[in-house]
Amino acid sequence: MSHIDDKVLSHLFKLARIAEEHDPARREKLISDLSKILDYFSQLQEVDTEGVLPLAGGTIEKNVWRDDESKDRSSMDISDPETLRAQFPEAEQSHLKVPPVF
C-alpha cells in the first residue's frame, strides 16, 4: 500500500486549499481511498505498453460532414411569417419547436 498518512493528508488539504477534515473516521477513509488510488496507478505502471501507439482523442472515429449546398431563396418572401414557419421542421400553434438542449 502507498504511504499516505495523516501528515500527507494535511498537506494535500493545504495544497488543494480546502478546509481540513477533522472527523477521525472521515480522515481514515480519505487516507484509505487515496492509498487505493495510488496503488491502482502502481498497477498501471506494470502494464506492458511496448509498441502501443498513444491516442490523442480516445477514439479513432472521424466526423462525417455533409457537403454545403447553396439554395436559391430569392423567390421566398421573408416578410411573411407563415412562409418562414413553413420552412421550419416542427411548429406548434405560433411557436417553432426545437429539440431540448438538456
Secondary structure, 3 states (H helix, E strand, C coil): CCCCCHHHHHHHHHHHCCCCCCCHHHHHHHHHHHHHHHHHHHHHHCCCCCCCCCCCCCCCCCCCCCCCCCCCCCCCCCCCHHHHHHHCCCEECCEECCCCCC
